[in-house]
Amino acid sequence: MKAEDYYAWEAEQIEKHGWYIHFVGDEQSATRTNIHTHGLPAKYGHLDLQLVVPLPPKVARGVFWSVVDKIAAGTVFSPGDRASEIVKGYDVKFVKAQECGRDLLRIILPDKDGGLDRGSFKQENFNFQYEGVTEDASSQ
């Protein structure tokens, strides 16, 4: 996609929804995958969101829409918060991270055993979700 096409698409999404999801490929991200939102601060006064686990686009969109629906209903998520009803049968956790110099909330996804805290993952490949985290209120 050409830059001008991307910017037109971005403006259309902000106009239509007030926010959008941006998928960044592995080669551009130190955390392997960088899927994040833009527009939540302006629309809802809430930090944008980020996922760093490689997920199919449909699954990532489902996670973001579940969280944004709660934000639209008045829920404010903060670092260290846990939420159910985002991923069926599991809690997720929110931690503060940075993406391109801006603060956002990273959604920590559980491993198959439900581990969410730094160092608690039985599946080693989930630990990278804490790379670059600037605040994890529950572990301080």
N, C-alpha and C positions, 0 to 999 in steps of 0.2 A: 504494500500500500504506500502510495506517495505521501509525503508529509502533509501536503495541503488537503488530501483526501482524509487523512487521519484527523486533522484539526477540524474539518467539517463534520466528520462523524462524532467527534468529541463534543462539539457545540450542540449537535442535534440531540445527543444523549442527555446532556445537562438541561437542555430546553424541555425535553420530553419527560425525564424522570427526576432531574435534579442531582443525579449522581450516575456514575458508571463504573464498570469493572475493567481493569487493565491487566492483561496477561503479559508477562515478560519472560522470555525464554531463558533456559539454563545458562547460556554463555554470557548473559548480561547480569547475572545475580550471584553474589557470593554464597547465598543460601540455596543454590540449585534451582529454585523456582521462586518467582516473586509475582504473586497474584494479589492485586490490591485495588482499593476503591479510590475514586476522586469525587469530591463534591459533598460529602457528608457534613463537613464543618459548616458550609454555607447553607445547606438545606435543613439540617437538624441541630446544628451547634454541637456536633459529636465528632470525635476523632475519626479519621478514615480507618479502614480495616485492611489487614494483610493476612494471607496464607502463604506458607513457604513449603508445604508438602505438595509434591507433584500429584495433581488430581485431574481427572478428566474435566473439561470445561463445564459440562452439565452439572457435575457434582459440586465444583467450586461455586458456580452460580447459585445452586441450591443452598449452600452454607451461607453465602453472603445475603441472599434474599431473606433467609430465616432470621439472621441477626438484624438486618435493616428493618424488617417488619416489626421486631421488638423495639428498635430505636424509634421508629415512627409512632409506635404506641406509647412512647414516653420513657422507656427503659434507658438508663445511662449506664454504660459499661465502663469500668475503671480497671487499672492494672491489678491483677490478683483475683478479680471476679471469676466465678465459675457460672456456667449457664447450662441448663438442661434444655431439651426440646430443640436443639440446634442440629445435633447428630443423633439419630434414633438409637436409644439405649445407652448413650454415653453423655458425659459432661464434656464441655470444652472449657478452656481457660483463656483469659485475656491478659496479655503482657504488653508493656510499652516498648516499642522499637522505633527505629528510624528508617526511612526510605527516602533517598535523594534529599537528605537534610530536613525532612519534615517528620514530626512525631505522628505516630499512628498506633493503633492497637493491633497486635498480632494475635490471631486466633490460634491457640495451641490445640491441635487435635490429638486425641488419645491413641495409644497403641491398642492392640486387640484385647489387652488385659485391663484397659481403662486408665493406664498410667498417664498422668498429666504434668507432674512436677519435674523440675530439673533433676536429672539423675535417676528418675524412677522408672524410666522406660525399660521394659524387658526386651523390646525390639530396638536394638542399637541405632537403627537408621532413623529413629524419631528424635534423637537427642539434638540434631542440628536445628530444630525449631527454636532453640534458645540462643543460637548464634546472633550476636548483635543486639540482644535485648538490653534496653536501658533501664527498665524498671519492672520488677516482678514482686509486687507488694507482699504476696504471701510467703516469700522466701527471705524477707528481710528481718 
